[in-house]
Amino acid sequence: MVGRPMNGASAIQTLTGWSTNTRSGVGMLSTAMVSTLAKSDGANPSYDGTSFTCTSAYCHGSTLMGPNTGGSTKTSPVWTTVDGSYDACGSSCHTNPPGGTHPAKANCPSCHGAVLSSYVPGTPAQNVWADAQKHVNGIVETSMTCVSCHGTSPSQVNPPMGVGGETTTNTLAVGRHVAHLTASSTHVAFACGTCHTVPPSGDVAHAAQYVASANLSTAGHHGDVTFSAPATGMVWNVNATQGAPVTARGTCTGSSACDT
């Protein structure tokens, strides 16, 4: 898993090595001796001996997704600033959750259980390591199931909640999922594969390719609908002006399977 080092000084010494600053005689970090780990994931680290600043190092989150909305990161630490600001979980190397295409869920152990056994957001965040040696080790340690990104643990794979944390039926992410997957007096319980292409459990690429959007027709949005029997021939109109509520369900036509 990628993120912040366990101990700032010792981690940097271990990862980079030392050289001598002939101007002051003070031990200085040498970019020529940067380790393989510091250059993981395509990082190109460097050290400025004037500002005492390390930049573009893997071990400080340079290759991670940017901060989420309202969050911030500090990925260029100053060697002489030792106040905890470059070692803060959720505001140094990455936010919790990260921004970009990362699922908007802060339940870190649901995907990174090999690293963290528990995580409670806050200032400061409270976490319990499952294996601290797997943090900042050059590998994204993941063990994922469907409920890592959507649904409700331990076994409800369908929203709520949605990948953006949605919980109400007036959102596209939630809508009538429960109504479709629950048998009633008018229909059987439909399987996820009736309307969606279901990826194999643990498919990290499926999660990484997610594009957040309020419109299901956006390429890369996991709400893309592909119908199979018994819904073959059905059409999903994401821009529908009918339906109750419109923002939750759009309109489906062309099959009795729509009548849910």
C-alpha distance (Angstrom), angle and dihedral (degrees) to the residues before:
residue distance angle dihedral
M1 . . .
V2 3.78 . .
G3 3.78 124.9 .
R4 3.76 142.4 87.0
P5 3.83 125.4 -10.6
M6 3.77 118.4 -108.7
N7 3.80 94.1 -124.6
G8 3.80 119.7 18.4
A9 3.79 102.5 -149.1
S10 3.78 100.3 35.7
A11 3.79 92.4 43.3
I12 3.80 93.5 52.3
Q13 3.80 92.6 46.1
T14 3.78 90.1 50.5
L15 3.78 93.8 46.2
T16 3.80 99.9 43.9
G17 3.80 115.0 22.3
W18 3.80 124.2 -143.0
S19 3.77 141.0 -88.1
T20 3.80 131.4 -178.7
N21 3.78 125.6 -100.0
T22 3.81 101.2 -139.9
R23 3.81 91.0 -162.8
S24 3.80 95.6 62.4
G25 3.77 105.1 8.1
V26 3.80 89.1 -125.2
G27 3.79 118.4 138.4
M28 3.82 107.4 -102.0
L29 3.79 132.8 -170.2
S30 3.78 114.1 -107.7
T31 3.80 120.5 -144.9
A32 3.79 87.7 -157.8
M33 3.79 88.4 66.6
V34 3.82 98.7 45.2
S35 3.77 109.4 139.0
T36 3.77 129.7 -121.6
L37 3.80 90.6 -106.2
A38 3.81 93.2 56.8
K39 3.81 88.0 54.0
S40 3.80 95.0 47.1
D41 3.79 120.9 133.2
G42 3.81 91.9 22.9
A43 3.81 95.9 -58.6
N44 3.80 118.2 159.2
P45 3.82 104.7 -158.9
S46 3.78 125.6 -166.8
Y47 3.80 137.7 176.1
D48 3.81 127.0 -141.3
G49 3.78 109.4 -150.3
T50 3.80 92.0 -164.1
S51 3.81 98.4 55.3
F52 3.83 92.9 25.7
T53 3.82 87.5 -129.7
C54 3.79 128.2 148.9
T55 3.80 113.7 -153.7
S56 3.80 137.6 -176.7
A57 3.82 94.7 12.6
Y58 3.79 119.5 151.5
C59 3.79 91.2 -139.4
H60 3.82 91.1 62.4
G61 3.80 96.0 48.7
S62 3.80 102.1 -97.1
T63 3.81 92.2 142.2
L64 3.79 96.5 44.6
M65 3.79 128.7 101.2
G66 3.78 114.3 -85.5
P67 3.80 124.5 -100.6
N68 3.77 122.6 -67.7
T69 3.80 121.7 -111.4
G70 3.78 108.3 -60.5
G71 3.80 93.4 9.4
S72 3.79 132.0 105.8
T73 3.79 139.0 -162.6
K74 3.83 136.8 -154.6
T75 3.79 106.9 -148.6
S76 3.82 98.6 158.8
P77 3.82 105.1 67.8
V78 3.78 123.6 -163.3
W79 3.81 110.5 -132.8
T80 3.80 94.2 -140.4
T81 3.83 95.4 48.5
V82 3.80 106.4 89.6
D83 3.79 103.7 163.8
G84 3.80 100.1 115.4
S85 3.81 94.5 -101.5
Y86 3.81 92.1 115.0
D87 3.79 92.8 45.6
A88 3.81 100.6 49.1
C89 3.78 116.5 125.9
G90 3.79 108.4 -122.7
S91 3.81 99.5 13.6
S92 3.80 108.0 51.3
C93 3.82 113.6 50.9
H94 3.80 98.3 4.5
T95 3.77 140.6 -9.2
N96 3.79 121.5 -113.1
P97 2.92 102.5 -88.7
P98 3.81 102.6 16.9
G99 3.79 118.4 -125.9
G100 3.78 128.4 -121.8
T101 3.79 114.8 56.6
H102 3.81 94.6 -20.5
P103 3.84 111.7 123.1
A104 3.80 109.1 -96.9
K105 3.80 94.7 -118.8
A106 3.80 126.5 113.2
N107 3.80 96.5 -160.3
C108 3.82 91.7 111.8
P109 3.85 97.5 177.3
S110 3.82 91.2 59.4
C111 3.82 88.0 74.6
H112 3.81 102.9 13.2
G113 3.79 100.5 41.3
A114 3.80 92.3 138.0
V115 3.81 87.5 64.8
L116 3.81 105.2 31.9
S117 3.78 126.9 32.3
S118 3.81 93.3 -172.4
Y119 3.78 139.1 4.4
V120 3.80 130.5 -172.5
P121 3.83 117.3 -173.7
G122 3.77 117.6 -129.7
T123 3.79 144.9 102.3
P124 2.90 98.1 -49.9
A125 3.80 101.5 17.2
Q126 3.79 116.7 -130.9
N127 3.78 117.2 -135.5
V128 3.78 138.1 165.4
W129 3.79 117.5 -151.1
A130 3.76 121.2 -129.3
D131 3.82 88.4 -172.4
A132 3.81 117.2 -9.0
Q133 3.81 90.5 -170.0
K134 3.81 88.4 70.9
H135 3.80 91.6 60.1
V136 3.82 113.8 95.1
N137 3.79 92.1 1.9
G138 3.81 100.6 131.9
I139 3.80 93.4 -99.7
V140 3.79 131.2 93.3
E141 3.79 98.4 -130.5
T142 3.80 107.0 -151.3
S143 3.76 135.7 163.7
M144 3.76 107.1 175.8
T145 3.78 139.9 -178.6
C146 3.79 129.9 174.5
V147 3.81 91.8 -89.4
S148 3.80 90.4 57.7
C149 3.82 88.4 82.4
H150 3.80 107.1 15.9
G151 3.77 139.7 10.8
T152 3.76 129.1 38.2
S153 3.81 125.7 -67.1
P154 2.88 136.4 -81.5
S155 3.80 102.5 21.6
Q156 3.82 114.0 -17.8
V157 3.80 101.6 104.2
N158 3.80 97.7 176.6
P159 3.81 125.4 78.4
P160 2.95 137.5 -59.8
M161 2.88 97.3 109.3
G162 3.78 107.4 44.4
V163 3.79 124.9 -155.3
G164 3.80 88.8 -97.5
G165 3.79 93.1 51.7
E166 3.81 93.6 -96.3
T167 3.80 115.2 161.6
T168 3.82 106.6 165.8
T169 3.80 130.0 84.8
N170 3.80 93.8 -126.1
T171 3.82 89.6 73.6
L172 3.80 124.9 84.7
A173 3.80 90.7 -128.3
V174 3.81 93.2 60.1
G175 3.80 108.6 20.6
R176 3.81 112.7 126.6
H177 3.80 98.7 -19.3
V178 3.80 93.1 120.9
A179 3.82 91.8 45.2
H180 3.81 91.2 54.7
L181 3.78 97.0 44.4
T182 3.80 94.3 46.8
A183 3.82 120.6 75.9
S184 3.79 116.9 -122.9
S185 3.81 138.5 173.8
T186 3.81 88.8 -82.4
H187 3.80 104.5 42.6
V188 3.77 146.5 12.5
A189 3.80 122.5 -107.5
F190 3.78 106.9 -83.4
A191 3.80 120.8 -139.7
C192 3.80 121.8 -123.8
G193 3.81 89.1 -113.4
T194 3.80 90.8 63.0
C195 3.80 90.0 76.4
H196 3.81 106.2 11.6
T197 3.77 138.9 47.4
V198 3.80 100.8 -115.7
P199 3.84 114.6 -145.2
P200 3.79 121.0 -145.3
S201 3.79 116.5 -91.0
G202 3.77 111.1 -89.3
D203 3.81 94.8 26.5
V204 3.80 98.6 152.5
A205 3.82 92.4 179.0
H206 3.80 89.3 60.2
A207 3.80 90.4 57.6
A208 3.81 95.3 40.8
Q209 3.81 93.1 53.0
Y210 3.79 93.4 55.8
V211 3.79 115.5 126.2
A212 3.78 115.7 -161.3
S213 3.80 111.8 -130.6
A214 3.79 140.1 145.3
N215 3.81 88.5 -137.9
L216 3.80 117.2 74.9
S217 3.81 91.2 -153.9
T218 3.81 90.5 69.1
A219 3.80 109.1 114.7
G220 3.79 111.6 -110.1
H221 3.79 94.3 23.9
H222 3.80 109.2 131.4
G223 3.78 89.5 -138.0
D224 3.80 88.6 77.1
V225 3.78 105.1 132.5
T226 3.82 123.8 -138.4
F227 3.80 113.1 172.9
S228 3.79 127.0 -146.0
A229 3.80 133.8 172.7
P230 2.99 128.1 -16.7
A231 3.80 86.7 23.4
T232 3.83 96.7 44.8
G233 3.78 109.9 140.8
M234 3.78 94.1 26.1
V235 3.81 118.5 132.4
W236 3.81 125.1 -147.4
N237 3.79 115.6 -152.0
V238 3.77 109.5 -165.1
N239 3.79 92.2 -176.9
A240 3.78 95.0 54.2
T241 3.78 120.9 148.3
Q242 3.79 92.7 -158.3
G243 3.77 133.5 63.3
A244 3.73 134.9 81.4
P245 2.95 105.2 -73.5
V246 3.80 101.6 6.1
T247 3.81 94.2 -160.8
A248 3.76 91.1 54.9
R249 3.77 104.7 46.1
G250 3.79 115.3 9.3
T251 3.80 106.8 -157.4
C252 3.79 131.1 -67.0
T253 3.79 121.1 -162.0
G254 3.78 140.4 175.9
S255 3.82 102.9 50.3
S256 3.78 139.5 67.2
A257 3.82 85.4 -128.0
C258 3.81 86.5 77.5
D259 3.78 91.5 68.8
T260 3.80 97.9 92.1
